[in-house]
């Protein structure tokens, strides 16, 4: 895949072609493209997510010229990069924020609501998402709306109560940067 002049262009074109074919398949299968990719990634098993994350792990070694004395966490912090899992969660939360404030056309009212009409307690939080439809099937419990509502509900109040996208994005990225410091990375078996 490397040409005579040692360029990677043929290899990159092949990868892009494969990615476009996969995207075309997803477009034909999924009717709502605004959140179908997030939903698809959410259904992957933990072991497959680890394999995808391993690509980033190897890339950080390469980007920093294979440092022997740096852990993966230290490499991520040095190049100001978050775990793929964290970046996916941030994207999910930003999409939910945009839907909540009607910045995009995604009707979330079929799946979640921001009030519980049954009761109001002292701990009532108007920014809390309640699931409208509860399912026991595994495919639904790992779906975008359930996963994102759970992530949203554990956010600190000052982040949930943001009503400006730029402020929300900055706060959420800062939160995940601080999470990286205390996060226990999963063990890797090659």
C-alpha positions in Angstrom: 0.0 0.0 0.0 3.0 2.3 0.0 3.9 3.9 -3.3 7.4 4.3 -4.7 7.8 7.8 -3.3 6.9 6.4 0.2 3.6 8.3 0.4 0.6 6.8 2.2 -1.9 8.3 -0.2 -3.1 4.9 -1.6 -3.5 3.4 1.8 -5.4 6.5 3.1 -7.7 6.4 0.0 -8.4 2.7 0.7 -9.3 3.4 4.3 -11.5 6.4 3.3 -13.2 4.2 0.7 -14.0 1.6 3.3 -15.3 4.2 5.7 -17.6 5.7 3.0 -19.0 2.3 2.2 -19.7 1.7 5.9 -21.3 5.1 6.1 -23.5 4.4 3.1 -24.6 1.1 4.7 -25.5 3.0 7.9 -27.4 5.6 5.9 -29.5 2.9 4.2 -30.3 1.1 7.4 -30.9 4.0 9.8 -33.7 6.4 9.2 -32.6 9.2 11.6 -29.0 10.1 10.9 -28.7 12.7 13.7 -28.1 10.1 16.4 -27.8 6.7 14.6 -24.0 6.6 14.9 -24.1 7.3 18.6 -26.7 4.6 19.0 -24.6 2.2 16.9 -21.4 2.8 18.9 -23.3 2.4 22.2 -24.3 -1.1 21.2 -20.8 -2.3 20.9 -19.5 -4.7 23.5 -17.0 -3.6 26.1 -14.3 -5.8 24.5 -14.8 -4.3 21.1 -14.7 -0.8 22.6 -11.4 -1.7 24.2 -10.0 -2.9 20.9 -11.0 0.4 19.3 -9.4 2.3 22.3 -6.2 0.4 21.8 -5.7 2.1 18.5 -5.7 5.4 20.3 -3.3 4.0 23.0 -0.8 3.0 20.3 -1.3 6.3 18.5 -0.3 8.3 21.6 2.9 6.3 21.9 3.7 7.1 18.3 2.8 10.8 18.6 5.2 11.2 21.5 8.0 9.2 19.9 7.5 6.0 22.0 8.3 7.3 25.5 9.1 4.4 27.9 8.6 6.3 31.1 5.0 7.7 30.5 1.8 5.9 31.2 -1.2 6.1 28.8 -2.9 8.6 31.1 0.2 10.8 31.2 0.4 10.6 27.4 -3.2 11.6 27.1 -2.7 14.6 29.4 0.5 15.7 27.6 -1.2 15.9 24.2 -4.5 17.1 25.7 -6.6 14.2 24.5 -9.4 12.4 26.2 -10.3 8.7 26.2 -12.5 7.7 23.3 -15.1 6.6 25.8 -15.1 10.1 27.4 -15.2 11.8 24.0 -18.3 9.7 23.0 -20.0 10.6 26.3 -19.3 14.3 25.8 -20.7 14.1 22.2 -23.8 12.3 23.6 -24.3 14.9 26.2 -23.8 17.8 23.8 -26.3 16.3 21.4 -28.8 15.9 24.3 -28.2 19.5 25.3 -28.8 20.7 21.7 -32.0 18.7 21.6 -33.2 20.0 24.9 -32.8 23.6 23.8 -34.1 22.9 20.3 -30.8 23.8 18.6 -31.3 20.7 16.4 -34.4 19.0 15.1 -34.4 15.9 17.3 -37.6 15.1 19.1 -36.6 13.7 22.5 -40.1 14.0 24.0 -40.9 10.4 22.9 -38.1 9.1 25.0 -37.3 11.5 27.9 -38.9 14.4 29.7 -37.5 17.0 32.1 -40.3 16.6 34.7 -42.0 13.8 36.5 -45.7 14.5 36.6 -46.2 12.0 39.4 -44.7 14.0 42.3 -42.3 16.8 43.4 -40.0 16.2 46.3 -37.6 18.5 48.1 -34.8 17.1 45.9 -36.8 17.9 42.7 -34.4 19.0 39.9 -36.0 20.6 36.8 -32.9 19.6 34.8 -33.3 15.9 35.5 -34.3 13.6 32.6 -37.0 11.0 33.3 -37.4 8.1 30.9 -40.9 8.0 29.4 -40.8 4.4 28.2 -39.1 1.8 30.3 -37.9 -1.4 28.7 -36.1 -4.4 30.1 -34.5 -5.4 26.8 -30.8 -5.1 26.7 -30.8 -3.3 23.3 -32.9 -0.5 24.7 -31.0 -0.1 28.0 -27.9 0.6 25.9 -29.6 2.9 23.5 -28.7 6.5 23.1 -31.5 8.1 25.1 -31.2 5.8 28.1 -27.4 6.1 28.2 -27.4 9.9 27.7 -30.2 10.5 30.2 -28.2 8.5 32.8 -25.1 10.5 32.1 -27.0 13.8 32.2 -28.6 13.0 35.5 -25.3 12.5 37.3 -23.8 15.8 36.0 -23.2 18.5 38.6 -26.1 21.0 38.8 -24.0 23.9 37.6 -23.3 22.0 34.3 -26.9 20.8 33.8 -28.3 24.3 34.4 -26.1 25.9 31.7 -28.3 27.3 29.0 -25.5 28.4 26.6 -23.9 25.7 24.4 -20.3 27.2 24.6 -20.5 27.3 28.4 -21.9 23.8 28.6 -19.2 22.4 26.3 -16.4 24.1 28.2 -17.7 22.9 31.6 -18.3 19.3 30.4 -14.8 19.1 28.9 -13.3 20.4 32.1 -15.3 17.8 34.1 -14.0 15.0 31.9 -10.4 16.3 32.0 -10.6 16.1 35.8 -12.2 12.6 35.6 -9.2 11.4 33.6 -6.9 12.1 36.5 -8.8 9.6 38.8 -10.0 7.2 36.1 -8.8 3.6 36.4 -7.9 2.4 32.9 -9.1 -1.0 32.0 -6.5 -3.7 31.7 -5.3 -4.6 28.3 -4.6 -8.2 27.1 -2.7 -8.6 23.8 
